Amino acid sequence: MNWQAEITSAQARVAPHIRRTPVATVHAFGLPYKVELKLEHLQHTGSFKARGAFNTLLSQKVPQAGLVAASGGNHGAAVAYAGSQLGHKARIYVPEMAGPAKINLIESLGADLHVVEGAYANALNAAKVYEAETGAMQIHAYDALGTVAGQGTCMAEWEAQGLEADTVLIAVGGGGLISGAMAWLDGQRKIVAVEPETCNALHAARIAGKPVDVDVSGVAANALGARRIGDICFDLAKQQNIEAVLVSDEAIILAQRALWKEVRQLVEPAGAAALAALMSGAYRPAKGERVAVLVCGGNIAPDPFTDL
């Protein structure tokens, strides 16, 4: 697979439809070194997911039955948004744990939303049934070529903006975002995968030597709560032997608060997970090592402005 060619093509497709999100270099968070931030939570619908959704829709023929997707929330919002922008109807399945903020966001974008009991895996099963019954196009949240190539445009964009870091920390759920980064960088920079202790599908797969099912819970479960890591992510992580660390819910919450208090960026727990690895010491850079954090999601719950 020529991933760089795929991602370059994806960039050309999605450029008219996505935001070129800003970057910032800050000396904050109680760290004795500067950190480069990519503020991808400022993307359409509050996460990087719009990139993969637009790339998939623009690179394939959408059937009359429209779109279907399963999501913890952010992917569903992205598919709903991309579908509405391109004139396609979308049915979105989310688990109850998606929470009211993300559920309300998806509804506001005009999708046919269905909330199912249980975790993300239950929503994915329901989406597969609907796909089989109707012929709708399934847009996978993380384990599909079009999705990964689309997410890879985030790292390609960041490098074009002058990324200087030796090491980039990225939160992992199902693995779409970090897969795109691994595919684009191809070992040219160090990547550190960051997972919550209670949502650790990549960590479990590395121990088992293959993707396996895990239980998911915790503050970031509605974004990082994939029950099984994607095959694409697992294969790339194995090939590149990337480093991976775990962070506690407490560390994530502290990082979430620090992003607001110190740089006035309001993010969801998943969006703070990568920074939590630095603040907690789960990842300790070597002397002189330049580090960067991808801030991936901003759909906090509860939404502080729901009633305004």
C-alpha positions in Angstrom: 0.0 0.0 0.0 1.4 3.4 -1.0 -0.1 5.3 1.9 1.5 8.6 1.2 0.0 8.6 -2.3 -3.4 7.7 -0.8 -3.2 10.5 1.7 -2.0 13.0 -0.8 -5.0 12.2 -3.0 -7.2 12.5 0.1 -5.8 15.9 0.8 -6.8 17.2 -2.6 -10.4 15.7 -2.2 -11.1 17.0 1.3 -9.4 20.4 1.2 -12.5 22.4 0.0 -14.6 20.8 2.8 -12.5 20.8 6.0 -10.8 23.4 8.2 -7.1 23.8 8.2 -6.8 23.7 12.0 -4.3 25.9 13.8 -1.2 24.9 15.7 0.4 26.5 18.7 3.7 26.0 20.6 3.2 26.6 24.3 5.3 26.5 27.5 2.6 25.4 30.0 1.1 22.6 31.9 3.9 22.6 34.5 6.2 21.0 32.0 9.9 22.1 31.8 9.8 22.1 27.9 7.7 23.5 25.1 4.9 21.5 23.6 3.6 21.8 20.0 -0.2 21.4 19.8 -2.4 20.7 16.8 -5.8 22.0 17.7 -7.8 19.5 15.7 -10.8 19.8 18.1 -11.5 23.0 16.1 -12.4 20.9 13.1 -16.0 20.7 11.8 -18.2 19.0 14.3 -15.4 19.1 16.9 -13.0 16.4 15.9 -10.7 15.1 13.2 -13.4 12.7 12.1 -14.7 15.0 9.3 -11.5 14.3 7.3 -12.2 10.5 7.0 -15.9 11.0 6.4 -15.4 13.5 3.5 -12.6 11.4 2.0 -14.8 8.3 2.0 -17.8 10.0 0.5 -15.8 11.8 -2.2 -13.9 8.7 -3.3 -16.8 6.3 -3.6 -20.2 6.2 -5.2 -22.9 6.6 -2.6 -25.9 4.3 -3.1 -29.5 5.6 -3.2 -30.0 4.1 0.3 -27.5 6.6 1.6 -25.1 6.2 4.5 -24.9 4.3 7.7 -22.4 4.6 10.5 -21.8 3.4 14.0 -20.2 5.8 16.4 -19.4 6.7 20.0 -20.5 10.2 18.9 -17.7 12.1 17.0 -17.7 9.8 13.9 -21.4 9.9 13.7 -21.5 13.7 13.8 -18.8 13.8 11.1 -20.7 11.4 8.8 -23.9 13.4 9.5 -22.2 16.6 8.6 -20.4 15.4 5.5 -23.6 13.7 4.3 -25.6 16.8 4.7 -23.0 18.9 2.9 -22.8 16.5 0.0 -26.6 15.8 -0.2 -26.7 12.2 1.2 -29.1 10.9 3.9 -27.4 9.3 6.8 -28.5 6.9 9.5 -26.3 6.9 12.6 -26.3 4.3 15.4 -24.7 5.4 18.7 -24.5 3.6 22.1 -26.2 5.2 25.2 -22.7 6.1 26.5 -22.3 8.6 23.7 -24.0 11.0 26.0 -26.5 13.9 25.5 -24.0 16.4 24.1 -22.9 14.2 21.2 -26.4 12.8 20.6 -27.8 16.3 20.4 -25.0 17.3 18.0 -25.8 14.5 15.6 -29.6 15.2 15.8 -28.9 18.9 15.0 -27.1 17.9 11.8 -30.2 16.2 10.4 -29.2 12.5 10.6 -31.6 9.7 11.3 -30.2 8.9 14.8 -30.8 5.6 16.7 -29.5 5.1 20.2 -28.8 1.5 21.2 -28.2 -0.1 24.6 -24.7 -1.0 25.6 -21.3 0.0 24.1 -20.0 0.9 20.6 -19.9 -2.7 19.5 -23.7 -2.9 19.8 -24.1 0.2 17.7 -21.8 -1.4 15.1 -23.8 -4.6 15.0 -27.0 -2.6 14.4 -25.3 -0.6 11.6 -24.2 -3.8 9.9 -27.8 -5.2 10.0 -29.1 -2.0 8.5 -26.4 -2.1 5.8 -27.3 -5.6 4.9 -31.0 -4.9 4.8 -30.9 -1.6 2.7 -27.7 -1.5 0.8 -26.6 1.7 2.5 -22.9 2.6 2.5 -21.2 1.7 5.7 -18.6 4.3 6.8 -16.4 2.6 9.3 -15.2 4.8 12.2 -11.6 3.7 12.0 -10.7 0.5 10.1 -11.1 1.3 6.5 -8.7 2.6 3.9 -10.8 5.7 3.0 -11.1 6.6 6.7 -7.4 6.1 7.5 -6.3 8.1 4.4 -8.6 10.9 5.4 -7.3 11.0 8.9 -3.8 11.0 7.6 -4.4 14.4 6.1 -4.2 15.8 9.6 -0.6 14.8 10.0 0.3 15.8 6.5 -1.3 19.2 7.1 0.6 19.6 10.4 3.9 18.9 8.8 3.1 21.5 6.1 2.5 24.0 8.9 6.0 23.5 10.2 5.9 20.7 12.7 9.3 20.6 14.4 8.8 17.8 17.0 10.7 14.6 17.2 7.9 12.8 18.9 4.1 13.1 18.5 1.7 11.8 21.1 -1.7 10.7 19.8 -4.8 9.3 21.7 -6.0 5.9 20.5 -9.5 4.4 20.4 -10.1 2.2 17.4 -6.9 3.6 15.8 -8.0 5.6 12.8 -6.2 8.8 13.7 -3.0 7.3 14.7 -3.1 4.9 11.7 -3.3 8.0 9.4 -0.3 9.5 11.3 1.7 6.3 11.1 0.9 5.9 7.4 2.0 9.4 6.5 5.1 9.6 8.7 6.3 6.1 7.9 8.8 6.1 10.8 10.2 9.6 10.1 9.1 10.8 13.5 8.5 8.9 16.7 4.8 8.3 17.5 3.6 7.5 21.0 0.1 5.9 21.3 -1.8 7.0 24.4 -4.8 5.0 25.7 -6.8 5.3 28.9 -6.2 2.4 31.3 -9.9 1.5 31.0 -10.1 1.7 27.1 -6.9 -0.1 25.9 -7.6 -2.1 22.8 -4.2 -1.5 21.3 -2.4 -2.3 24.5 -4.3 -5.6 24.8 -3.7 -6.5 21.1 0.1 -5.9 21.5 0.1 -8.3 24.5 -2.0 -10.9 22.7 -0.2 -10.6 19.4 -3.5 -9.9 17.6 -6.6 -7.7 17.9 -8.8 -8.9 20.8 -11.9 -7.7 22.5 -11.6 -5.6 25.6 -14.0 -4.2 28.1 -14.4 -0.4 27.9 -15.3 2.2 30.5 -14.1 5.5 32.0 -14.2 9.2 31.2 -13.1 8.9 27.6 -15.1 5.8 26.7 -17.6 7.6 24.4 -14.7 8.6 22.1 -11.9 6.1 22.8 -14.0 3.1 23.7 -13.5 0.8 20.8 -13.8 -2.8 21.9 -11.2 -4.0 19.4 -8.3 -2.2 17.7 -8.6 -1.9 14.0 -6.6 -4.3 11.8 -5.0 -1.4 9.9 -3.8 0.2 13.2 -2.5 -3.0 14.6 -0.6 -3.9 11.5 1.0 -0.5 11.2 1.8 -0.3 14.9 3.5 -3.7 14.7 5.5 -2.8 11.6 6.7 0.4 13.1 7.0 -0.9 16.7 5.6 2.4 18.1 5.7 3.1 21.8 2.4 3.0 23.7 1.5 4.2 27.2 -1.6 4.1 29.4 -3.1 7.0 31.4 -5.6 7.1 34.2 -8.9 8.8 34.2 -7.6 11.2 36.9 -4.7 12.2 34.7 -7.0 12.8 31.7 -9.2 15.1 33.8 -6.2 17.0 35.1 -5.0 17.5 31.5 -8.5 18.5 30.3 -8.6 21.2 33.0 -5.1 22.4 32.3 -5.9 22.9 28.6 -8.8 25.2 29.6 -7.1 27.0 32.5 -3.7 27.6 30.8 -4.4 27.9 27.0 -8.2 28.3 27.0 -9.0 25.3 24.9 -12.2 23.5 25.9 -11.8 19.8 25.0 -13.4 16.5 25.8 -11.5 13.9 27.8 -10.3 12.1 24.7 -8.9 15.4 23.4 -6.8 15.7 26.6 -5.6 12.1 26.8 -2.4 12.6 24.8 -1.4 15.6 26.9 -2.1 13.5 30.1 0.7 11.2 29.1 3.2 14.1 29.4 1.7 15.7 32.5 1.5 12.4 34.4 4.9 11.1 33.4 3.5 8.1 31.6 5.7 9.3 28.8 9.0 11.1 29.7 10.8 12.8 26.9 14.6 12.5 26.8 16.7 15.6 27.3 16.3 17.8 24.3 13.5 15.7 22.7 10.9 17.9 21.1 7.4 16.8 21.7 4.0 17.5 20.1 0.4 16.6 21.1 -2.5 16.1 18.8 -5.6 17.6 20.5 -8.3 15.5 18.8 -11.8 16.3 20.2 -13.8 19.1 21.7 -17.3 17.7 22.3 -17.5 17.9 26.0 -20.3 16.6 28.1 -22.3 18.2 29.4 -22.3 21.0 26.7 -22.0 24.2 28.8 -24.0 26.2 26.4 -26.9 23.9 25.7 -29.5 26.3 27.1 -28.2 29.4 25.4 
